[in-house]
Amino acid sequence: MSRHEITLKVNGKPHRLLVESNELLLNVLRERLYLTGSKYGCGIAECGACTILVNGKSMLSCLIPAVSADGWDITTVEGLAEGDKLSPVQQAFIDNNAIQCGFCIPGMVVTGTALLMENPDPDEEYIKDYLRGNYCRCTGYVAMVQSILDAAAKMRSSGND
Amino acid sequence: MNTRIIDAEYDYLAPQDWAEALDFAAGHPGVKVMAGGTDVLVKLKTGALPDLQYLLDLKRIDGLDYAREATDGSFHIGPLAKLSRLEQEPLILARYPALAAALQLMASISVRNMGTMAGNICNASPVADSVIPAICYNALLTLESRGRGFRTVPLEDFFLAPGVSVMESDELLADIMLPEPAENTGACFIKKSRVRPDIAKLTIGVKLVREGGSIRDCRIAMGAIAARPYFFREQSAALIGKEMTGRLIGETAAALADHIRPIDDNRTTAEYRKLITEVVAADALREAWHHAGGELE
């Protein structure tokens, strides 16, 4: 089995790591960089709990060999806030009490962030469809959809200042 | 089964260019090619690739993510073109709307940001979403190997069994080509699933070319009703030259439902597949005909 030296930029910080060919990006983020926000849920692209951003696009870190991510610029849920100031999506989730058990929330927030980068003015149907790969087993979807609508409105109004 | 890790041990190969990729594929028996990885990684984790020795990652190769029109009007899709990019490609939306519809209905946005159409084809699932409309649009694959060079395979002839295609272990899928549709072409893709991100219970694609009130060309394909993506070769050909009527649609839909021999599986039953085929086939034929500018009495 081969080992490979890779570089990753995670939440703006560069890392150099030696990884096994079968090591998963999710496990590198969680167990070696201690970024435990991204969750292991299903491991087979069904739940979205491990979602990260790569160049602004949402991807599933449980299905990416770490070696394959060599050179990538990655944002995890830990990288969304600016210091102590939560991102608009994070703040809206709190304001709407959109968090029940919390397990799916990092994936939801990251996917919601990607959504707003792609479409700053989404309607409810668009959001529901975009979140179709993120499962919440507490079934708290209504408040999450509302959170993303609120975050979108807030970002648009602050962008217009 | 532990999907938290990859249990298998293998070497990772990341060729820097296409020539090197062909060399690796030819020189390493037990190699598995990875484009987006959304199928390969799931298979790796679930033990479906017991003989894997080398994972060949195409990701480092520049220039394989193209989606563009050639001078002859045909449209070409590269092995690394992501599904989410193709579903928004203006020319695909305009000329191959049934393919765009299938792409948009696939899995989740994250999977479509990672996965490729080439991977969806090479994975050779009988229910591959992008394959059904691509068969209808006469997609032609170019396969390349170090030893035998290029060969082209019509997409409907590519599949043999679940996960098995005519592609040899030393071959790579070099290009997906969609010919320019004829004038008055209409198409429709329908997917039946419980909820959107699900793998389909059944899919159908229909493409019709209209000449006045008659059918000049017809291609019908279905997913999840046979051991491979199924092209209704004879049934499609039988419609060519006929005048389109509501009755012909009804008879054709019934004939398709009668012809198929689906199975029970995790997603639905053979009985459901039989019953629903007649309904969706009629819907798809009608919709494709309208889309081609045709009218029905």
Interface residues (C-beta under 8 A of the other chain):
Chain A: M1 S2 H4 S21 N22 E23 L24 N27 Y40 C42 G43 I44 A45 E46 G48 T51 V54 K57 S58 M59 L60 C62 L63 I64 P65 V67 S68 D70 T111 A114 L115 D129 Y130 R132 G133 N134
Chain B: N2 T3 R4 I5 I6 D7 A8 E9 Y10 D11 Y12 A14 M34 G37 T38 L41 V42 L44 K45 T46 L55 D57 K59 S84 A107 S108 I109 S110 V111 N113 M114 V195 R196 P197
